[in-house]
Amino acid sequence: MNLLGWVHIRKAGEAAFRIFCTPLKRPYKNSMVFTNAEPLQFILNGNCIKGYRVNPSPEKVLLLHGFSSCCHKFDHFVAPLVNKNLEVLAFDAPAHGASGGKTVNAIQYSEMIKEVIKLYGPVNRFIAHSFGGIALILAMEDLNIAPAKIVLIAPATETTSAINNAFTILGLKNQKIRNALDEVIFRVSGKETGWFSIRRAIKNINADVLWIHDVEDDITPYADVLNVQNDNNPHVKFIFTRGLGHQKIYRDEMVKQQVIDFL
């Protein structure tokens, strides 16, 4: 990538964008929780999106996984939600799990969320982890569902921070490549990179939000979350943990109970 940056900076930016939109392919294991669930699928942007419905009910909750993950990772939420007589909807995002596609960005994920609500809603309860968090908040900014309850677990708060961290991890030090990536994002979306921000968008949604984050999260920085907390949005409540990081947090029993109680 650094070499390409010296040869053709625009192509380097496009390559960086493609890399950041390509989830890791991991072994896909079906959860027993969804074995007897109703399988669902629909076509979005030419890709088959697959998911499940459990316990059909007027009151529904949508589970949204993070980057390089899948809906089966959140199977432990299903039983307690069903016990509250809630219908559970869970889908693999484009390019994830059993769904089709090779790449996905936040806009495409948010489009999937809006399509799920259109086809299987209304939905007014949501649980979202990491990348699913920013996709959900962008979708909610458009939909303006009210009343609604949202649980954000270690959400990807600032896209600018996520890209900066990725550049550091990958050893990409050429600022021209970074600028070229920003240009690609603007060409694709019509928005500056900084627009893809939960801090910006959460002020525009009409929902009660429970935000759970670990202070030692090395994927979605705690510092970004503090900026949101300092905004004192009256509809957002924060719970901070320590030692759970980015992945263990959504599997923690105490976290799960707090989520269920909130919903």
Buried (B, 14 or more C-beta within 10 A) or exposed (E): BEEBBEEEBEEBBBBBBEBBBBBEEEEEEEBEBBEEBEEBEBEBEEBEBBBBBBBEBEBBBBBBBBBBBBBBBBBEBBEBBBEBEBBBBBBBBBBBBBBBBEBBBBBBBBBBBBBBBEEBBEBBBBBBBBBBBBBBBBBBBBBEBEEBBBBBBBBBBBBBBBBBBBBEEEEBEBEEBBEBBBBBBEEBBEBEBEBBBBBBBBEEBEBBBBBBBBBEBEBBBBEBBBEBBEEEBEEBEBBBBEEBBBBEBBEBEEBBEBBBEBB
